[in-house]
Amino acid sequence: MLSDKQLEASSVVANNTMNRERGLTGVNSYARELGFAPITHLSVCSTSPSWLDLCCGEGRALSEAASRLPASAVLTGIDLVGPLSPSPATPGVELITASVGDWTATRAYDLITCVHGLHYVGDQLGLLTRAASWLTPEGLLVAHLDPNSISWADGTPAGRTALAALRAAGFTYSSRHHRLTLRGPRSVQLPFVYVGADPHAGPNYTGQPAVASFYQRRS
């Protein structure tokens, strides 16, 4: 098992392909992966809608959304690698190069997404519990989660236990789409302590190499 710093230096996590070209709509899009159009959700939230995209890649979806939302919209993208293609900054869009494990929101968001990003995060459950507190009262959190990537420290599966704890905390999970959702902010305490991760776990349901996360029971 590796620490988060070691994990983020691995080629599996610090990759330059994940979520790079995914746009807002179309075949390879956020609308398809999330099962709804982000613009539709944001348009009914407030006059100044806000979207936080974790593991955003190039931030294409955020940039495309900016042109369809009010100028007062707040669009924030976090990515470990950051944009690789030089392009002019899009007004209203802030792209931050940082580890999602270290970064903390300073405001609440109407929409928080993590499209296939948890597959490359060490403490997946820790990020989910933190993000749950970053939602506005009508906010929506959607993230792709592979329960098979969550294990106990001895290597035995912990995915079912993790899902049960997440559901008890208010999350819902679609096993067909591997989508975890939460509506409205809350303080979440899960009975897990993160102990490390393995970037050599092999491909997950996407067919791409992914990270395995290991936990102990909280005493």
C-alpha positions in Angstrom: 0.0 0.0 0.0 1.2 3.5 -0.8 0.6 6.8 0.9 -1.4 9.5 -0.9 1.8 11.4 -2.0 3.3 8.2 -3.4 0.0 7.3 -5.0 -0.3 10.6 -6.8 3.2 10.2 -8.2 2.2 6.9 -9.9 1.6 6.7 -13.6 -2.0 5.4 -13.0 -3.0 8.4 -11.0 -0.9 11.2 -12.5 -2.2 10.4 -16.0 -2.8 12.8 -18.8 -5.8 11.1 -20.5 -8.5 10.8 -17.8 -11.5 13.0 -18.5 -9.5 15.2 -20.9 -11.8 15.4 -23.9 -15.2 14.9 -22.2 -17.6 17.7 -23.0 -20.9 18.9 -21.7 -23.2 17.1 -24.2 -22.9 14.4 -26.9 -21.5 10.9 -27.1 -18.5 11.4 -24.8 -20.1 13.8 -22.4 -21.0 14.6 -18.8 -24.7 14.4 -19.7 -24.3 10.8 -20.8 -22.1 9.8 -17.8 -24.2 11.5 -15.2 -27.6 10.6 -16.7 -28.8 14.2 -16.8 -27.8 17.5 -18.3 -25.8 19.6 -15.8 -27.2 22.8 -17.3 -30.8 21.7 -16.6 -30.0 21.1 -12.9 -28.0 24.3 -12.6 -30.6 26.5 -14.4 -33.3 25.8 -11.8 -31.0 26.1 -8.7 -30.5 29.9 -8.4 -29.8 33.0 -10.4 -26.1 32.4 -9.6 -25.6 28.7 -10.0 -22.4 27.0 -8.9 -20.7 23.8 -10.1 -17.7 22.0 -8.6 -16.1 19.4 -10.9 -13.6 17.1 -9.1 -11.0 15.5 -11.3 -12.1 17.8 -14.1 -9.2 17.1 -16.6 -9.1 20.0 -19.2 -12.4 21.4 -17.8 -14.1 21.4 -21.1 -17.5 20.8 -19.7 -17.2 23.7 -17.3 -16.1 26.0 -20.1 -19.0 24.9 -22.3 -21.4 25.5 -19.4 -20.1 29.0 -18.8 -21.5 30.2 -22.1 -24.9 28.8 -21.3 -25.2 30.1 -17.7 -25.5 33.6 -16.2 -22.3 35.6 -15.9 -22.7 35.3 -12.1 -22.3 31.5 -12.3 -19.4 30.0 -10.3 -17.7 27.1 -12.1 -14.7 25.4 -10.3 -12.6 22.5 -11.6 -10.0 20.6 -9.5 -7.5 18.3 -11.1 -4.2 16.8 -10.0 -2.6 17.2 -13.4 -4.4 20.4 -14.6 -5.0 21.6 -18.1 -2.5 20.4 -20.7 -3.8 22.3 -23.7 -2.9 26.0 -23.7 -6.1 28.0 -24.1 -7.4 31.3 -23.0 -9.1 31.4 -19.6 -12.9 31.2 -19.8 -14.6 33.9 -17.8 -16.4 32.5 -14.8 -14.4 29.3 -14.8 -11.6 28.6 -12.2 -9.4 25.6 -12.9 -7.2 24.6 -9.9 -4.3 22.2 -10.1 -4.4 20.4 -6.8 -5.0 17.0 -5.2 -8.6 16.5 -4.4 -7.4 14.8 -1.2 -6.0 18.0 0.1 -8.2 20.6 -1.4 -11.2 22.0 0.6 -14.1 24.1 -0.7 -14.6 27.5 0.8 -18.2 27.9 -0.5 -21.2 25.7 -1.1 -22.1 24.4 -4.6 -25.4 23.6 -6.4 -23.7 20.7 -8.2 -20.7 18.6 -7.4 -19.5 16.0 -9.8 -16.7 13.4 -10.0 -17.0 11.7 -13.3 -14.9 8.5 -13.0 -12.5 10.4 -10.8 -12.8 8.3 -7.7 -11.1 5.5 -9.5 -7.8 7.4 -9.1 -8.3 8.6 -5.5 -6.8 6.9 -2.5 -9.2 7.9 0.2 -12.4 7.6 -1.8 -14.7 7.5 1.2 -13.0 10.4 2.8 -13.5 12.6 -0.3 -17.2 11.7 -0.4 -17.8 12.6 3.2 -16.0 16.0 2.8 -17.8 16.8 -0.5 -21.2 16.0 1.2 -20.7 19.1 3.4 -20.0 21.4 0.4 -23.5 21.2 -1.1 -26.1 24.0 -1.0 -29.5 23.1 0.5 -30.8 22.1 -3.0 -27.4 20.8 -4.1 -26.6 17.5 -5.8 -23.5 15.4 -5.6 -22.9 12.7 -8.2 -19.8 10.5 -8.4 -18.9 7.2 -10.1 -18.0 4.6 -7.5 -16.7 1.0 -7.9 -17.4 -0.9 -4.7 -14.9 -3.6 -5.8 -12.1 -1.1 -5.3 -12.7 -0.8 -1.6 -11.1 -3.4 0.7 -10.2 -4.0 4.3 -6.5 -3.7 5.2 -6.1 -7.5 4.9 -7.3 -7.4 1.3 -10.8 -8.8 1.9 -13.7 -7.0 0.2 -15.3 -4.1 2.0 -17.4 -2.7 -0.8 -20.8 -4.0 0.5 -20.1 -2.6 3.9 -19.1 0.7 2.5 -22.2 1.0 0.4 -24.4 0.1 3.4 -22.7 2.9 5.4 -23.1 5.4 2.6 -26.8 4.5 2.1 -27.4 4.9 5.8 -25.8 8.4 5.6 -28.3 9.4 2.8 -26.5 8.5 -0.4 -28.2 6.4 -3.1 -26.3 4.1 -5.5 -27.1 2.8 -8.9 -25.2 -0.5 -9.4 -26.2 -0.5 -13.1 -24.5 2.9 -13.7 -22.0 2.8 -10.8 -23.4 6.3 -9.8 -23.5 7.5 -6.2 -25.7 10.5 -5.5 -26.6 12.7 -2.6 -29.0 15.6 -2.3 -28.5 18.3 0.2 -25.6 19.0 2.5 -24.9 16.9 5.6 -22.2 15.9 8.0 -21.2 12.3 7.3 -19.3 10.1 9.6 -18.4 6.7 8.2 -17.0 3.7 10.3 -13.8 3.6 8.3 -10.2 4.7 8.7 -8.2 5.0 5.5 -4.8 3.2 5.6 -3.5 3.4 2.0 -4.0 2.5 -1.6 -2.6 0.3 -4.4 -2.3 1.8 -7.9 -1.5 -1.7 -9.4 -4.9 -3.2 -8.7 -5.5 -3.5 -12.4 -8.5 -2.5 -14.6 -11.9 -1.9 -13.0 -15.3 -1.9 -14.7 -14.3 0.8 -17.1 -11.5 -1.4 -18.5 -8.9 1.1 -17.4 -6.3 0.7 -14.6 -7.6 1.9 -11.3 -6.7 2.3 -7.6 -7.7 0.0 -4.8 -8.4 1.7 -1.5 -7.8 0.0 1.9 -9.6 0.8 5.2 -9.8 -0.4 8.8 -12.9 -0.3 11.0 -13.1 2.8 13.1 -12.9 1.9 16.8 
